[in-house]
Amino acid sequence: MVGALAKIDKFNSSIALDEKLLKVDSGEIKVSVLYFGLGIAYFSDETGFQSGLSTSFRFWMGRIRPT
C-alpha cells in the first residue's frame, strides 16, 4: 500500500507525456496527452485540430470534431 501511494505521489508531482486512443463519434483518434500531475491533462491530435483537456479524471472536453 505504501509503495502504491509513493507512485501516485510521484506521478502527481510530475509532468508526463503519453499517447492514447480517444473515442469519438466517428471511431477513435490517436492523441498526445500531456499530464500535469493528477489535476489536469491536455490532449491534441497530430494536426492540432482536435484538442481539449480533462480535469480530475472527470471527462474530456474540447474541440472534438468528426473527421
Backbone torsions as a table, in degrees:
resi	resn	phi	psi	omega
1	MET	NA	-43.2	-179.5
2	VAL	-64.4	-37.9	178.7
3	GLY	-63.4	-41.2	178.8
4	ALA	-65.1	-42.6	178.8
5	LEU	-64.5	-35.6	178.1
6	ALA	-65.7	-40.1	178.4
7	LYS	-66.7	-40.7	177.9
8	ILE	-63.1	-43.9	179.5
9	ASP	-62.7	-40.1	179.5
10	LYS	-64.5	-44.7	178.9
11	PHE	-64.0	-39.6	-177.1
12	ASN	-66.0	-22.1	-179.9
13	SER	-107.0	25.0	-178.7
14	SER	-132.5	173.1	173.2
15	ILE	-116.1	129.8	-176.8
16	ALA	-132.7	145.1	177.0
17	LEU	-115.4	133.7	-178.0
18	ASP	-144.2	162.2	173.4
19	GLU	-115.7	138.4	-178.7
20	LYS	-142.1	162.2	169.5
21	LEU	-97.5	125.2	-178.1
22	LEU	-109.0	127.2	179.8
23	LYS	-75.3	131.3	175.3
24	VAL	-132.1	173.4	-177.9
25	ASP	-55.8	-37.6	-176.7
26	SER	-87.3	4.7	-179.8
27	GLY	134.4	-121.7	179.5
28	GLU	-134.5	148.2	174.4
29	ILE	-126.1	147.2	176.9
30	LYS	-87.0	126.2	-178.3
31	VAL	-129.1	153.5	168.7
32	SER	-94.6	134.6	-177.5
33	VAL	-120.3	128.6	177.5
34	LEU	-109.8	111.8	-178.6
35	TYR	-96.0	131.8	170.7
36	PHE	-108.7	84.6	-175.8
37	GLY	61.9	-150.9	179.5
38	LEU	-88.5	-8.5	-171.7
39	GLY	-78.3	-39.7	-174.3
40	ILE	-155.0	150.1	176.3
41	ALA	-141.6	141.5	177.4
42	TYR	-114.8	142.7	177.4
43	PHE	-130.5	156.1	175.6
44	SER	-156.1	144.2	172.1
45	ASP	-79.5	-179.4	-175.6
46	GLU	-63.6	-28.5	-177.2
47	THR	-89.0	-17.6	-175.6
48	GLY	82.9	-2.0	-179.3
49	PHE	-70.4	-38.3	179.1
50	GLN	-109.2	117.4	-175.2
51	SER	-152.4	167.4	178.7
52	GLY	173.4	-163.9	-177.8
53	LEU	-147.9	163.9	176.5
54	SER	-135.9	137.0	176.0
55	THR	-119.7	132.9	176.0
56	SER	52.5	33.6	176.9
57	PHE	57.3	23.6	179.3
58	ARG	-74.4	-59.4	-177.1
59	PHE	-167.3	161.5	174.1
60	TRP	-90.1	136.0	174.1
61	MET	-137.0	149.8	179.3
62	GLY	156.0	-155.4	-176.7
63	ARG	-92.2	79.1	174.5
64	ILE	-97.7	113.1	-178.1
65	ARG	-122.3	142.9	177.7
66	PRO	-61.0	142.9	179.0
67	THR	-101.1	NA	NA
